[in-house]
Amino acid sequence: MDLVPPLVVALPLITAAALAATAAFLPRRLIESVSLGAGAAVTFLCLLLLGESSAEPVVYWFGGWEPRDGLALGVSFVIDPLGASLATLSAVLVTGALIFSWRYFDAVGGLYHCLMLVFLAGIVGFSLSGDLFNMFVFLEVLSVTAIALTGYKIEETGPLQGALNFGVTNGIGAFFVLWGIALLYGRTGALNLAQMGESLARGEPDALVITALALLGAGFFIKAAIVPFHFWLADAYATAPLPVCVLLGGVVSELGLYALARVYWTVFSPPLSEFVPQARSLILALGALTALVGAIMCFAQHHLQRMIAFAVISHAGLLLVGLGLLTPAGVGGAAIYMLADGLVKASLFMCIGILQHRLAGVDEMHLRGRGRALLGTAALFVVGGLALVGPPPFGTFAGKALIEEEAKALGLYWVIPLFVACSVITGAAVLRAAGRIFAGWGPPVEHEDVVAQEEGEEEESETVAGRDRTPAVMFVPALALLAAGLGVGLSSRALTGAEAAAEIFVDRV
């Protein structure tokens, strides 16, 4: 097991470097096979780490540079169940997206597969890092890669604009995070999260500590697209290739929230313990506002990618509400919800990709009634919309139930109607689109929407229109991810494991 922590990041990076050097001489199918094999291998390694860390966190010091006399100079991975679960989810989604891409693109170069593997390395390293600066480095590696993947169709205006908006906004967020790290390093003389927490616990919080937390919070909220920092996400997700949206919607938006929770519980929870009520009120207010804005905007969309993008924003707000309870039960509920919701949204983006592949469009108004023959895709789309609503036995219901029970215990009864309203609105938007596309419900289009028409034309060049069948490599991953989202809710082991994992996550010792 000593080789697994470094290998889980080194393997995709080495594979990406090898493909970058040889892609010009290799056939496409070989490049796809090698990248898919690397993704599957990383998934297996992440599962090993998840099993190994289930009882207690696994700490790995690179180069054997272990702490001496309480001073940590080396770089470490601190692998707890929640971090390992996030790494596993990302590996599963990258592997699924690579399978989906097998027949999705008419033409794709080796650069795409290199970027996907570098993205995987960045998100796995970010999830497992026990060092705040290295968390920042890995976060920027995956962010830059995600920006490049968003603008992969460089010959078109829409993806370039979406990638530019993505890059500029997240660059500002990165500046805030780096500034906050600098202030903490100046105060504690450490970059290791645990050592930072130990140093701050010995003193009273002052203006510098509060400022550092505010900067880190603002930076991570930008990464997570929390209102009022949400405006970049819909533009990026609406123009990115659909296999890339699988990653963006499935896991990327949650990373900022994971980072904030990790930093708060490890570094700031002891010195700020007396300010928990104020912090809880602020976080819950931001989460509720984000959930409502995202849900309302989701229902107003007809462009399917943009619709799911706003659902991502709304559910990020719900996740923030769970984390904002600032209790282990809230963290556990948010973890289950994040896992199930990420799998469901990834499946929905794949369904949209199938519609684009078969019908050459992603606008529900212009696809009205054209999907009647796509019975399998229709079933997945409807079940995915129901999963967003969150009835039992979906994993989203299990996560909501844990959060709502904890909110009631804290006297926050308004959390329950918030979850119900936002879940129903986002799910209703998807079900409305399903009825219009697959059953022909609703009035026909009376006038051309210029924006939707232009977006549809841009999307058409990504794949050949009018194909008469859905390849198995596109349908099966969508089905598998949706089934996994259902399986999370049916697994009693996952529910009890989430609660135990949350206790480990919030324990600084």
Residue, then its C-alpha position, 0 to 999 in steps of 0.5 A: m500500500d505504500l506505493v498506492p498514494p503516489l501512484v494514484v497521481a503519478l500514473p495519470l500524469i505519466t500516461a498523459a506525458a507519454l501520450a503527449a509525446t507520441a500521440a502524433f504517431l499513434p492511431r486514435r483507438l490506441i490513444e483512447s485505449v491507453s487513456l481509458g486503461a489509465g482511468a480504470a487503473v486510477t479508479f481501482l487504486c482510489l477504491l483501495l485507498l477508500g477501503e484502507s482509510s475507512a477505519e482511520p486516515v492514512v498519512y503518507w509523507f513523500g520522500g520520507w520527510e516525516p515531522r520532527d518535534g511537531l514541525a512538518l516540513g515535508v509534503s503529505f497526503v492525508i487520506d480520509p474516507l471523504g477525500a478518498s470518496l471524492a477521488t473515487l468519484s472523480a476517477v469513475l466520472v473520468t473513466g465514464a467520460l472517456i468511454f462516452s467519448w469513444r463514439y461521441f467525437d467524429a474527430v478528436g486529437g490526443l491532446y483531449h485525452c492528455l487533458m482528461l488525465v491531467f484533470l484526473a491527477g489534479i482532482v485526486g491530488f487535491s482530494l488527498s492532500g494534507d497541505l494547504f498550498n499543495m491543495f491550491v496547486f492541485l486545484e489550479v492544475l485541475s482548474v486550468t485543465a478544465i478551462a482548456l477542456t471547456g474551450y476545446k472547440i477552439e474554432e468556435t466563438g461560444p466555447l472560447q467565451g465560456a472558457l474565458n469567463f471560466g478562466v478570468t473568474n476562477g483566476i480571481g478566486a485563485f488570487f484570493v485563495l493564495w492571499g489567504i494562504a500567505l496570511l496563514y503562513g505568515r501567522t503560523g509558519a506552516l503550510n501543513l493543515a494540521q500544523m496550522g490548526e495546532s498553531l491557531a488553536r493556541g491563541e485567540p482569533d484576531a483580524l488577520v485570522i478572520t481576514a485569511l478565512a474571508l479570503l479563502g472563503a471568497g476564493f472557494f465560493i467562486k470555485a463552487a459558483i456560490v451566489p453572487f459568484h455564480f455567473w461564470l458557471a452557466d456560460a462555461y457549462a453551456t458551451a463545453p463539450l458534453p463529455v467535459c460537462v460530465l466532469l464539470g457538473g459531476v464533481v468540479s463545482e463541489l470541490g470548492l465546498y469540499a476545500l472550505a469544509r476541509v480548511y474550516w474543520t482542520v484549521f479554523s474550528p478551534p480558534l473560531s469555536e465561539f463564533v459558530p452561530q454567526a458563521r452558521s447563519l452566514i453560510l446558511a444564508l448564502g446556501a439558501l440564496t444560491a439554492l433558490v436562485g439556481a432553481i428558479m433560473c434552472f426552470a427558466q431554461h430551454h437549453l438543456q446544458r444551461m438547464i443542468a448547469f443552473a441545477v448544479i448551482s442550486h444543488a451546490g447551495l443545498l450542499l452548502v446548507g448541509l455543510g453550513l450546519l457545522t456538525p458531523a451529521g451535516v457533513g455526512g448528509a452533504a457527502i451522501y448528497m454530493l456523491a449521489d447528485g454528482l452521479v445523477k448529473a453526470s448521467l443527465f449530461m450523457c443523456i444530453g450528449i446522446l440527444q446531440h449525437r442523434l438529433a443534433g440539438v440541445d434546445e428542448m423547444h427545437l427538439r419537441g417531439r423528435g425524441r419519441a424513438l429514443l425510449g432508452t434515453a427517455a427512461l434515463f432522462v425521466v429517472g434522472g429528473l426524479a432523482l433530482v427531486g430526491p424521492p426514496p430510494f435515491g441517494t439524494f433522498a438519503g443525503k437530504a434526510l440526514i441534513e434535514e434531521e440535523a437541521k430540525a435538531l438545531g431548530l432550523y425548520w425552514v431547511i426542510p421546505l427549502f430542500v423540497a422547493c429547490s429539489v422539486i423545481t430543478g427536477a420539474a425542469v428536467l421532467r418538463a424537458a423530457g415530456r416536450i422532447f420525448a412525448g411532444w408535450g407543449p405548444p410548438v415553437e412559434h418563432e426562432d430563438v436566435v440565441a438557441q439557434e446559434e448555440g444549436e448550430e455550434e453544437e452540431s459540428e461536434t458530432v454527425a447529425g441524424r445518426d440512426r442508433t445510439p452506440a452502447v459506449m454512450f448509453v451504458p455509461a449513462l445507465a451505469l452512473l444513474a444506477a450507481g446514484l440509486g445504489v448509494g441510497l439503497s446501500s445501508r453501508a454507504l449511509t453508516g459509512a458516511e456518518a463515520a467518515a464525517e466524524i473522522f473528517v471533523d476530528r482534528v486530532 
